[in-house]
Amino acid sequence: MPSLANLGWDAARTAEWEALGAPDLVPGRVSLEHNHVYRVMTEAGEVLAEAAGRIKHLASGRRELPTVGDWVALSQGNDGQRSTIRSILKRETWFSRKAAGRSTEEQVIAANVDVVFLVFALDKPVNARAIERYLAVASRSGARSVVVLNKCELVDDAGAAVAEAATVAGAAPVHAVSTRSEPGVGALEAYLMTGRTVALLGPSGVGKSSIVNRFLGADVLDTGEVREWDQRGRHTSVHRQLVVRAAGGLIVDTPGMRELQMWDTDEGMGDAFSDIDDLGAGCKFRDCDHNREPGCAVKAAVASGALAADRYDSYLKLRHEQAALDTLRDARALLDQKRQGKVQQRALKAMQKSRGR
């Protein structure tokens, strides 16, 4: 089994562990979660674990439960029993989206990731709007973003595709790769090193699992063939999974996302649309939202052609989406607060009743 250092443990983790003061517990890192059962890697080997009742009871939502990439403190089970996760260590970075469906809830995709590969496939034209959305989510996480254009063997001019993606990628590097022919995935090797965690995010069928298998040098993760009638890859990953590479580094493969809804991406928007932020410095009003105010330098740039209209429209769309979500989150927080108050009132009445007996 890998050492803690190979799993990403560092001096900051050591200090946090010592402050925890739990000599009877052991550190581990969550590699897989399925139906509230976790696979956790430790120096002694891999174990199955469940979250302690206290963690479940105190969690106000799924974001406060263990997720793939988390460092946790375990009490190990005996005689084949499952271990118990007693504590979740501080997350240095994490990716969140609004959980799919109607509920207004945060879903943490992966935690403690250093670099995120935002993977798209060149079996379709470059989708600048999708790149912008993924960048906004990834930038908020605190991890370094890298745009990966997979299946570059399907286009005549991969360089042109890279150049097109670079127009919206900002500071994020853009690489064209192939898992079936040259140039391969060699350009991505530089991001993988001992103790560093890389996550792959992207839509279904773009070849994320194939990229992971090339890194691992074996077909560890299932992959699907590309359908000939529409050149779409079949979605194969169904769970987020953290794997350790013998050559150094850790990789998180994630299921393809049919929808990547925003969650608290205000800071990420600044990174994904840094050009618009820079233009905004010239607006008449400091709190200009670049939509209806007079003297807006961003709208002036669109009018003059200095800023592409479709990029501006994408920016407004994501801003409006975030604002609508913020409204829903505020309403959800108010409901949770009321429910918590009722729980506390019932507990107080029960305590007073028991004392009066």
Secondary structure by P-SEA (a helix, b strand, c coil): ccccccccccaaaaaaaaaaccccbbbbbbcccccccccccccccbbbbbccaaaaaacccccccccccbbbbbbccccccbbbbcccccccccccccccccccccccccccccbbbbbbbccccccaaaaaaaaaaaaaacbbbbbbbccccccccaaaaaaaaacccccbbbbbbbcccccccccccccccccbbbbbbbcccccaaaaaaaaaccccbbbbccccccccccccccbbbbbbbcccbbbbbbccccccccccaaaaaaaacaaaaaaaccccccccccccccccaaaaaaaaccccaaaaaaaaaaaaaaaaaaaaaaaaaaaaaaaaaaaaaaaaaaaaaaaac
